[in-house]
């Protein structure tokens, strides 16, 4: 009861802990990948876990340093210029709205009938949100540092925390508890890998397309698209806002083409890249994505939306294992992130006569009458 009450009263704290778990999963996944390399893998398998964590952090730092040396100066310069350009783009958009004949007539009609100026109200509300946005960014940096530190501690000694949680489970069910943790880890690892592939595709395509179209800040806007695409469905549309505003300011005649290019990139992501990745890694029901984002967003704001999808992955795995497998006794269900070989090796699965799709995609049985 106390734990459930803490979940409600300390939702933001538990969300930070969950984000730290994602960081730890990412580090542990990189360690696992290094130990599977052809030449150095056998030697790395004998290396202590602490050494492997340090090696992964060194590799991550090297990647960031290389990226910074190649693109860092230009990227930060573009991001700094964008801070000045975005307010100017907003002002230009306001001028366009004020002088658009159709919007002027609509605005006048609404003002005469309701004594209400919708355009001015929209601008006032937007300006009113600015202090909150600045405060949110500062809090976000603090939360980011907390998440990274917690993630490092979890990755350095994962067995301590897992064993501590397992010790709370009755002895006869602890093996099932370890199985639940292992499958949750595998599903999150697969999802992170797939999401990184999709994010990289969107970021690279956006940068290259804007660069070919000679749109300023192409690298910065591609970087923003890469980051925001971490949030499925909603993220790409959030990334489109600064891109369209900047284009409206510096190259208004190219706005339609920029929107068209972004539409094509998103369609390729939604119907080509993402399905291919999901088919190989984690296939999430679209309804589960949207519902989780709406619920998490309403409870915890943008931070909740950002973590809604990995939270949905974890929740689905727990439902499949705890309820469908261990409660209902349906051991044929394919846990999220498993392939057929995983099912064959899974001691809590019956792989015979198994449908190749997820439990969410098994069609309704045909009426034989």
Residue, then its C-alpha position, 0 to 999 in steps of 0.5 A: x500500500x505504501x509503495x502504491x501511494x509513493x507511486x502516486x505522490x512521487x510520480x516524477x521521482x519514479x519517472x527519473x528512476x525509470x529514465x536512469x534505468x534506460x541509461x543503464x540498459x543502454x550501457x549494458x547493451x553496449x557492453x553485451x555488443x562489445x563482448x560479441x565482437x569477432x576478434x576482441x569479444x572472447x577477451x572482453x568476456x573475461x574482463x571485469x564488469x567495471x572495466x567494461x563500463x569504463x570502456x563503454x564510457x570511453x567509447x561514448x566520449x570518443x564518439x561525442x568528441x569526434x562528432x564535436x571536432x567534425x561538426x560541433x563548432x558549426x552545430x553550436x553556432x547554428x543553435x545559437x543563431x536559431x535562438x535569435x532567428x526563432x523570435x523573428x520568425x514568430x513575429x513574421x508569422x504574426x505579421x502574415x496572420x495579421x495581413x492575410x485577407x481570409x484570416x483578417x475577415x475571420x478575426x474581425x467577424x469573431x471580434x465583432x460577435x464575441x468581443x474576442x481577438x483570437x490571434x492576439x490571444x494566441x500570441x499573448x498565451x505564447x508569450x506567457x508560456x515563455x518563462x515556463x519554457x525557460x524554467x523547464x529547460x533549466x529543470x531539464x538540465x538538472x534532471x538530465x544530470x541526475x538521470x545520467x548519474x543514476x544510470x551509471x550507478x545502476x550500470x556499474x552494479x546491476x546485480x545488486x539492485x536486481x537481487x535486492x528487488x528479487x529478495x522481496x519475492x517469495x522464494x518459490x517464485x524468484x526464478x520467475x522474477x528473474x525471468x521477468x527482469x531478463x525479458x524486460x531488459x531484452x525488450x528495452x534493449x531491442x526498442x532502444x536499438x530500433x529507435x536509434x536506427x529510426x532517429x538516425x534515419x530522420x536526422x540524417x535525411x532532414x539534414x541532407x535534404x535541407x542542406x541540398x535546398x540551401x536552407x540555413x541551420x540545416x545541421x542544427x535542425x537535423x539534430x533537433x529532428x534526431x532528438x525529438x524523434x525519440x518520441x514516436x508519433x508526436x516528436x516529428x511534428x514537434x521538430x517540424x515547428x522550428x524548421x517551418x518557422x526558420x524557413x518562413x523567415x529566411x526563405x519563405x518561397x521554400x516553405x512548401x518544398x520544406x513541408x513536402x520534404x519533411x512529409x516524405x521523410x516522415x512517410x518513409x519513416x512510418x511506412x518503410x524504415x520503422x516497420x522494417x526495424x519493428x519487424x526485426x526488433x520490437x513491434x508495438x501496437x500503434x494504439x498502445x503508443x498513442x494511449x500511453x503518450x496521452x496518459x503519461x502526458x496528462x499526468x507528467x507533461x512533456x517528460x512523461x510523453x518522452x518516456x511513454x513509449x519505453x514505459x509502454x514496452x515495459x508494461x506490455x512485457x509485464x502484462x504478457x509475463x505476469x498475467x498472460x503467462x503466469x496467471x492465465x497459464x498461456x505459455x504460447x504468447x510471444x513476449x515483446x522483443x522475442x523472435x522464434x529462436x528466443x521462444x525455442x530457448x525460453x524455458x517458460x514458453x511453448x514454441x510448438x504450433x506458435x503463431x509467428x506474430x505477436x499476441x496483439x496481432x493474432x487474428x480472431x478465429x474464423x467461425x467454422x459453423 
